[in-house]
Amino acid sequence: MSAFEIIGGNKLKGTVIPQGAKNEALQVLCAVLLTPEKVTISNIPEIIDVLKLIDLLRDMGVKVERNGKGSYTFHADDINMEFLRSADYKKKAASLRGSIMVVGPLLARFGKGYIPKPGGDKIGRRRLDTHFIGFQNLGARFNYDAGDNFYSVESAGLHGAYMLLDEASVTGTANIVMAACMAEGITTIYNAACEPYLQQLCSMINRMGGKISGIGSNLLVIEGVKKMRGCEHRCLPDMIEIGSFIGMAAMTMGDITIKDVSYDNLGIIPEMFRRMGITVNRVGEDIHIPEHDHYEIDTFIDGSILTISDAPWPGFTPDLISIALVTATQSRGSVLIHQKMFESRLFFVDKLIDMGAQIILCDPHRATVIGLDRKSGLKGITMTSPDIRAGVSLLIAALSAKGKSTIHSIEQIDRGYQDIESRLQALGADIRRVGT
């Protein structure tokens, strides 16, 4: 198993280009199954989770051609549906949570889709009810084999329907949209997720011949079409990585320019970091974070402690809650971090406490951070990465800490961040990968 060894304390300086968006890539890669024609997608992050999905598509019969770094052409003209019943498929699909989104396009095009209970980060309950209730609303029959942890949906023909989603699930909305785009009639989805990545998927489907209106809102109207054609698509930059670099710059007293961030698609993210006292300068489509000796957390108007909480878009994304938490440890002031969606995502704070952070874990969803204002720096320790976002939060802490830190299980970080050590080294970080 590999690990990172980090000597902290260096001020990171320079320019960094964010990778393509992981969460978008997982959606649009599944959408290639909607058509027998060629689909070319660029700015794909070549990270473990995305490469696993590409390999799964290849095993399903999709012809995959790599045009260059981050650019691929997919041709799903000969899908092997029998493979979906194989032990190999069950093993590979179970290792990747994003695999759940192959079901919608398979159901739309072939009338059936199968998936084992998918894996992913161990951050709490991540139910799939929204996906399958949506498929049932469209007329599909659902079955779950509890003994084999295997889901199946089948239909002789999908029909448009009105549905009010029980939660604004991003992957659930994506899956239902991909199924509904070829259903007969009109589908109306209320309480739909409206993240930029979901908007990207809908726009891609429209270029493929789909008819989706209401893109960017929580009310989508989809007029089904009989077939889809090929298209070209480019993924947005990854907003989670952009937020990670903002926090990293502040924590290391660095001076970092983040290039080509597609600023208007970042929503509330820049303003949330500004409320933490961090100067976030927009320069065209770039973000510049100047060196900070101190940054002071804002309060609410009445003077009460600021609360940073996650919410469905356009609220603050839950994937940046861990980054906000670690960044607050060296702020001036205090903040209440409220992770509403996942009840296990804050359990990494014990490592930060061991490093010298002042954090009170109130319950599985809330933590109060008392900023140290650099009067007492974090110290390097040995730790293990529990999931992607917590892993990068610990990496940010290690980069700012005194002495040597070792982070084990860094394959968790590799699942979401491409070439992270070489990119950090280019900014002046003292980091190296060790082990096998």
C-alpha positions as CSV (number, residue, x, y, z in Angstrom):
1,M,0.0,0.0,0.0
2,S,1.2,3.5,-0.9
3,A,1.6,6.4,1.5
4,F,2.5,10.1,1.3
5,E,5.3,11.5,3.4
6,I,5.0,15.2,3.8
7,I,7.3,17.7,5.4
8,G,5.0,20.6,6.2
9,G,5.5,24.3,6.5
10,N,6.3,25.3,3.0
11,K,4.4,28.3,1.5
12,L,2.8,27.0,-1.7
13,K,3.2,29.4,-4.6
14,G,2.5,29.3,-8.3
15,T,-0.2,28.4,-10.8
16,V,-2.4,25.3,-11.0
17,I,-4.9,24.1,-13.5
18,P,-7.8,22.1,-12.0
19,Q,-8.6,18.7,-13.4
20,G,-11.9,17.9,-15.1
21,A,-14.9,17.3,-12.8
22,K,-15.0,13.8,-11.4
23,N,-18.7,13.9,-10.6
24,E,-19.6,15.1,-14.0
25,A,-17.4,12.6,-15.8
26,L,-19.1,9.7,-14.0
27,Q,-22.5,10.9,-15.3
28,V,-21.6,11.7,-18.9
29,L,-19.6,8.5,-19.3
30,C,-22.7,6.5,-18.5
31,A,-24.6,8.6,-21.1
32,V,-22.5,7.1,-23.9
33,L,-24.7,4.0,-23.5
34,L,-27.7,5.9,-24.9
35,T,-26.5,5.8,-28.5
36,P,-24.9,3.4,-30.9
37,E,-23.0,6.4,-32.4
38,K,-19.6,7.7,-31.4
39,V,-19.4,10.1,-28.4
40,T,-16.2,12.1,-27.7
41,I,-15.6,13.5,-24.2
42,S,-12.7,15.7,-23.3
43,N,-11.3,17.1,-20.0
44,I,-11.9,13.7,-18.3
45,P,-9.9,13.4,-15.1
46,E,-7.8,10.2,-15.3
47,I,-8.3,9.2,-11.7
48,I,-9.0,5.7,-10.3
49,D,-12.8,6.0,-10.0
50,V,-13.2,7.3,-13.6
51,L,-10.7,4.9,-15.1
52,K,-12.6,2.0,-13.4
53,L,-15.8,3.1,-15.0
54,I,-14.2,3.4,-18.4
55,D,-12.8,-0.2,-18.0
56,L,-16.3,-1.3,-17.0
57,L,-17.8,0.2,-20.2
58,R,-15.1,-1.5,-22.2
59,D,-16.0,-4.8,-20.6
60,M,-19.6,-4.2,-21.5
61,G,-18.7,-4.0,-25.2
62,V,-18.1,-0.2,-25.6
63,K,-15.2,0.5,-28.0
64,V,-12.9,3.0,-26.2
65,E,-10.3,5.1,-28.0
66,R,-7.9,7.4,-26.0
67,N,-7.3,10.5,-28.2
68,G,-4.9,12.1,-25.7
69,K,-4.7,12.9,-22.1
70,G,-8.3,13.3,-20.8
71,S,-9.9,12.9,-24.2
72,Y,-11.7,9.7,-25.2
73,T,-14.1,8.5,-27.9
74,F,-16.7,5.9,-27.0
75,H,-18.7,3.7,-29.4
76,A,-21.5,1.7,-27.8
77,D,-22.8,0.0,-30.9
78,D,-22.4,-3.6,-29.7
79,I,-23.2,-4.0,-26.0
80,N,-22.9,-7.4,-24.4
81,M,-26.0,-7.6,-22.2
82,E,-25.1,-11.1,-21.1
83,F,-22.0,-9.7,-19.4
84,L,-24.3,-7.8,-17.0
85,R,-25.2,-11.1,-15.4
86,S,-21.6,-12.3,-15.0
87,A,-19.6,-12.6,-11.8
88,D,-16.9,-10.4,-13.3
89,Y,-19.4,-7.6,-13.9
90,K,-20.8,-7.9,-10.3
91,K,-17.3,-7.7,-8.8
92,K,-16.2,-4.7,-10.9
93,A,-19.4,-2.7,-10.7
94,A,-19.7,-3.3,-6.9
95,S,-16.3,-1.5,-6.4
96,L,-17.5,1.8,-7.8
97,R,-20.5,3.8,-6.7
98,G,-20.8,5.7,-10.0
99,S,-21.6,2.4,-11.7
100,I,-25.2,2.8,-10.5
101,M,-25.7,5.3,-13.4
102,V,-25.4,2.7,-16.1
103,V,-28.8,1.4,-15.2
104,G,-30.8,4.4,-16.6
105,P,-29.3,4.5,-20.1
106,L,-29.4,0.7,-20.4
107,L,-33.1,0.7,-19.3
108,A,-33.9,3.4,-21.9
109,R,-32.1,1.7,-24.8
110,F,-32.4,-2.0,-24.1
111,G,-35.3,-2.2,-21.7
112,K,-33.3,-3.7,-18.9
113,G,-30.5,-2.8,-16.5
114,Y,-28.6,-4.7,-13.8
115,I,-26.3,-3.5,-11.1
116,P,-24.8,-5.0,-7.8
117,K,-25.0,-2.9,-4.7
118,P,-22.3,-0.3,-5.5
119,G,-19.4,0.7,-3.3
120,G,-17.8,4.1,-2.7
121,D,-16.8,6.1,0.3
122,K,-17.8,4.9,3.8
123,I,-19.4,8.2,4.8
124,G,-22.8,7.0,6.0
125,R,-26.0,5.7,4.5
126,R,-26.3,6.3,0.8
127,R,-29.6,4.8,-0.2
128,L,-30.7,4.2,-3.8
129,D,-34.5,4.4,-3.4
130,T,-34.7,7.6,-5.4
131,H,-33.2,5.9,-8.5
132,F,-35.5,2.8,-8.5
133,I,-38.7,4.6,-7.5
134,G,-38.0,6.9,-10.5
135,F,-37.6,3.9,-12.8
136,Q,-40.9,2.4,-11.4
137,N,-42.7,5.7,-12.1
138,L,-41.6,5.3,-15.7
139,G,-43.1,1.8,-15.8
140,A,-40.1,-0.4,-15.0
141,R,-40.3,-3.5,-12.8
142,F,-37.8,-3.5,-10.0
143,N,-36.3,-6.5,-8.2
144,Y,-33.7,-6.7,-5.5
145,D,-31.9,-10.0,-4.6
146,A,-30.9,-9.5,-1.0
147,G,-28.9,-12.6,-0.9
148,D,-26.8,-11.6,-3.9
149,N,-27.0,-7.8,-3.3
150,F,-28.1,-7.5,-6.9
151,Y,-30.6,-5.0,-8.4
152,S,-32.5,-5.4,-11.7
153,V,-35.0,-3.3,-13.6
154,E,-36.8,-4.3,-16.7
155,S,-39.5,-2.8,-18.9
156,A,-41.3,-3.6,-22.2
157,G,-41.5,0.1,-22.8
158,L,-41.0,3.2,-20.6
159,H,-43.7,5.8,-20.4
160,G,-43.4,9.4,-19.3
161,A,-44.7,10.3,-15.9
162,Y,-44.9,13.1,-13.3
163,M,-42.7,12.5,-10.2
164,L,-41.7,14.4,-7.1
165,L,-38.4,13.1,-6.0
166,D,-38.1,12.3,-2.3
167,E,-34.7,13.9,-2.2
168,A,-32.7,16.0,-4.7
169,S,-30.3,13.2,-5.4
170,V,-27.7,14.1,-8.0
171,T,-27.0,10.6,-9.2
172,G,-30.7,9.7,-8.8
173,T,-31.7,12.6,-11.0
174,A,-29.1,11.8,-13.6
175,N,-30.2,8.2,-13.7
176,I,-33.9,9.0,-14.1
177,V,-33.1,11.7,-16.8
178,M,-31.2,9.2,-18.8
179,A,-34.0,6.7,-18.6
180,A,-36.7,9.2,-19.3
181,C,-35.0,10.8,-22.4
182,M,-36.1,7.9,-24.5
183,A,-39.4,7.1,-22.8
184,E,-42.7,7.6,-24.6
185,G,-44.4,10.9,-23.8
186,I,-43.6,13.6,-21.3
187,T,-41.7,13.1,-18.0
188,T,-41.8,15.9,-15.4
189,I,-39.3,15.6,-12.5
190,Y,-39.8,18.0,-9.6
191,N,-37.3,18.4,-6.8
192,A,-34.6,17.5,-9.3
193,A,-31.0,18.1,-8.5
194,C,-29.7,21.1,-10.5
195,E,-25.9,21.0,-9.9
196,P,-23.8,22.4,-12.8
197,Y,-22.7,18.8,-13.5
198,L,-26.3,17.7,-13.9
199,Q,-26.9,20.7,-16.2
200,Q,-23.9,19.5,-18.2
201,L,-25.4,16.1,-18.6
202,C,-28.8,17.5,-19.7
203,S,-27.1,19.8,-22.2
204,M,-25.1,16.8,-23.6
205,I,-28.3,14.7,-23.9
206,N,-30.0,17.6,-25.8
207,R,-27.0,17.7,-28.2
208,M,-27.6,14.0,-28.7
209,G,-31.1,14.7,-29.8
210,G,-32.9,14.8,-26.5
211,K,-35.6,17.3,-25.5
212,I,-35.0,18.5,-21.9
213,S,-36.2,21.9,-20.7
214,G,-35.9,23.5,-17.3
215,I,-32.1,22.9,-17.2
216,G,-30.6,24.6,-14.2
217,S,-33.9,24.5,-12.2
218,N,-35.4,21.8,-9.9
219,L,-38.2,21.2,-12.4
220,L,-37.2,19.3,-15.5
221,V,-39.5,18.5,-18.3
222,I,-38.3,15.7,-20.7
223,E,-40.0,14.8,-24.0
224,G,-39.0,11.3,-24.9
225,V,-37.3,10.6,-28.3
226,K,-36.9,7.3,-30.1
227,K,-33.2,7.4,-30.6
228,M,-30.1,9.4,-29.7
229,R,-27.1,10.3,-31.8
230,G,-23.4,10.9,-31.1
231,C,-21.9,14.2,-29.9
232,E,-18.9,15.9,-28.5
233,H,-18.7,17.0,-24.9
234,R,-16.2,18.8,-22.6
235,C,-16.3,18.4,-18.8
236,L,-16.2,21.4,-16.5
237,P,-13.3,21.9,-14.1
238,D,-13.7,20.2,-10.8
239,M,-15.2,22.6,-8.3
240,I,-14.2,20.4,-5.4
241,E,-10.6,20.5,-6.4
242,I,-10.8,24.3,-6.9
243,G,-12.2,24.6,-3.3
244,S,-9.4,22.3,-2.1
245,F,-6.7,24.6,-3.6
246,I,-8.4,27.6,-2.0
247,G,-8.2,26.1,1.4
248,M,-4.7,24.8,0.8
249,A,-3.4,28.3,-0.2
250,A,-4.9,29.8,3.0
251,M,-3.6,27.1,5.3
252,T,0.0,27.2,3.9
253,M,0.1,31.0,3.7
254,G,0.6,30.5,0.0
255,D,0.0,32.5,-3.1
256,I,-1.8,30.4,-5.7
257,T,-3.5,31.2,-9.0
258,I,-6.1,28.6,-10.0
259,K,-6.6,28.8,-13.8
260,D,-9.8,28.4,-15.9
261,V,-12.2,27.7,-13.1
262,S,-15.4,28.4,-15.0
263,Y,-16.2,30.9,-12.3
264,D,-19.9,31.3,-12.9
265,N,-20.4,27.5,-12.3
266,L,-18.8,27.7,-8.8
267,G,-22.0,29.1,-7.2
268,I,-21.6,30.0,-3.5
269,I,-18.2,28.4,-3.1
270,P,-16.0,31.5,-3.5
271,E,-18.3,33.5,-1.2
272,M,-18.2,30.8,1.5
273,F,-14.4,30.9,1.6
274,R,-14.6,34.7,1.7
275,R,-16.8,34.4,4.8
276,M,-14.0,32.4,6.3
277,G,-11.8,35.5,5.9
278,I,-10.0,34.3,2.8
279,T,-9.3,36.7,-0.1
280,V,-10.7,35.2,-3.2
281,N,-9.9,37.4,-6.2
282,R,-11.6,36.8,-9.6
283,V,-9.3,37.5,-12.5
284,G,-11.4,36.7,-15.6
285,E,-11.9,32.9,-15.4
286,D,-9.0,32.5,-12.9
287,I,-9.0,32.7,-9.1
288,H,-6.0,34.3,-7.3
289,I,-5.5,33.5,-3.6
290,P,-2.9,35.9,-2.2
291,E,-0.7,35.2,0.8
292,H,-2.5,35.4,4.2
293,D,-0.8,35.9,7.5
294,H,-4.2,35.7,9.1
295,Y,-7.8,35.1,8.0
296,E,-10.8,35.9,10.2
297,I,-14.1,34.0,10.2
298,D,-17.1,36.2,9.8
299,T,-20.1,36.0,12.1
300,F,-23.8,36.3,11.5
301,I,-25.3,39.8,11.6
302,D,-26.3,39.5,15.2
303,G,-22.8,38.5,16.2
304,S,-23.5,34.8,16.7
305,I,-21.1,32.1,15.5
306,L,-21.0,31.4,11.8
307,T,-22.5,28.1,10.7
308,I,-21.2,26.4,7.5
309,S,-23.6,23.7,6.4
310,D,-24.1,21.7,3.2
311,A,-27.3,21.8,1.1
312,P,-28.5,20.8,-2.3
313,W,-27.3,23.1,-5.1
314,P,-27.2,26.1,-5.1
315,G,-26.2,25.5,-1.5
316,F,-22.7,24.6,-0.3
317,T,-21.7,21.3,-1.7
318,P,-21.2,18.5,1.0
319,D,-17.9,17.5,-0.7
320,L,-16.3,20.7,0.5
321,I,-17.4,20.5,4.1
322,S,-14.2,18.6,5.1
323,I,-12.1,21.3,3.3
324,A,-13.9,24.1,5.1
325,L,-13.4,22.4,8.4
326,V,-9.6,21.9,8.1
327,T,-9.2,25.4,6.8
328,A,-10.9,26.8,9.8
329,T,-8.4,25.2,12.2
330,Q,-5.9,28.0,11.5
331,S,-8.4,30.8,11.3
332,R,-9.1,33.7,13.7
333,G,-12.5,32.9,15.2
334,S,-14.8,30.0,15.5
335,V,-17.2,28.2,13.2
336,L,-19.9,25.5,13.5
337,I,-19.5,22.9,10.7
338,H,-22.8,21.1,10.1
339,Q,-22.6,18.1,7.7
340,K,-26.3,17.3,7.2
341,M,-26.1,14.7,4.5
342,F,-23.7,12.0,5.7
343,E,-23.4,10.9,9.3
344,S,-19.9,9.5,9.1
345,R,-18.1,12.2,7.2
346,L,-16.8,14.1,10.2
347,F,-15.2,11.2,12.0
348,F,-11.7,12.1,10.5
349,V,-11.5,15.0,12.9
350,D,-9.8,12.9,15.6
351,K,-6.7,13.0,13.4
352,L,-6.8,16.8,13.3
353,I,-7.2,16.9,17.0
354,D,-4.1,14.7,17.3
355,M,-2.3,17.2,15.2
356,G,-3.2,20.0,17.7
357,A,-6.4,21.4,16.2
358,Q,-9.1,22.6,18.6
359,I,-12.3,20.9,17.5
360,I,-15.3,19.7,19.5
361,L,-17.2,16.9,17.7
362,C,-20.7,17.7,18.9
363,D,-22.4,14.7,17.3
364,P,-22.0,12.7,14.0
365,H,-23.2,15.7,12.0
366,R,-21.7,18.8,13.8
367,A,-18.3,20.0,14.8
368,T,-17.2,23.3,16.4
369,V,-13.8,24.5,15.3
370,I,-11.9,27.0,17.4
371,G,-9.4,28.7,15.1
372,L,-5.8,28.7,16.4
373,D,-4.9,31.9,14.4
374,R,-1.4,30.3,13.8
375,K,-0.5,31.0,17.5
376,S,-0.2,27.2,17.8
377,G,0.6,25.4,14.6
378,L,-0.4,21.8,13.7
379,K,2.2,19.1,14.2
380,G,2.9,16.2,11.8
381,I,1.6,12.8,12.7
382,T,1.0,9.4,11.1
383,M,-2.6,8.9,9.9
384,T,-4.8,7.0,7.5
385,S,-7.1,8.5,4.8
386,P,-10.7,7.2,5.4
387,D,-12.3,8.6,2.2
388,I,-11.5,11.0,-0.7
389,R,-12.4,14.3,0.8
390,A,-11.2,13.6,4.3
391,G,-8.0,12.3,2.8
392,V,-7.3,15.6,1.0
393,S,-8.3,17.5,4.2
394,L,-5.7,15.6,6.1
395,L,-3.2,16.3,3.2
396,I,-3.9,20.0,3.6
397,A,-3.4,19.8,7.3
398,A,-0.1,18.0,6.8
399,L,1.2,20.6,4.3
400,S,0.6,23.3,6.9
401,A,1.9,21.3,9.9
402,K,5.4,21.4,11.5
403,G,7.5,18.4,10.9
404,K,6.8,15.1,9.1
405,S,3.4,13.6,8.4
406,T,2.6,10.2,6.9
407,I,-0.7,9.5,5.3
408,H,-1.6,5.9,4.6
409,S,-4.3,4.5,2.2
410,I,-3.7,7.3,-0.2
411,E,-5.5,5.3,-2.9
412,Q,-8.5,7.0,-1.4
413,I,-7.0,10.4,-2.5
414,D,-6.1,9.0,-5.9
415,R,-9.7,8.1,-6.5
416,G,-10.5,11.8,-6.7
417,Y,-7.4,13.8,-7.4
418,Q,-5.1,13.3,-10.5
419,D,-1.3,13.5,-10.2
420,I,-1.8,15.3,-6.9
421,E,1.8,14.9,-5.6
422,S,3.5,16.2,-8.8
423,R,1.2,19.1,-9.0
424,L,1.8,20.0,-5.3
425,Q,5.6,19.6,-5.8
426,A,5.3,22.1,-8.6
427,L,3.8,24.6,-6.1
428,G,6.7,24.0,-3.7
429,A,5.3,21.2,-1.5
430,D,7.7,18.7,0.1
431,I,5.7,15.5,-0.6
432,R,6.6,12.1,-1.9
433,R,4.9,8.8,-2.5
434,V,6.4,5.8,-0.8
435,G,5.5,2.1,-0.8
436,T,3.9,0.1,-3.5
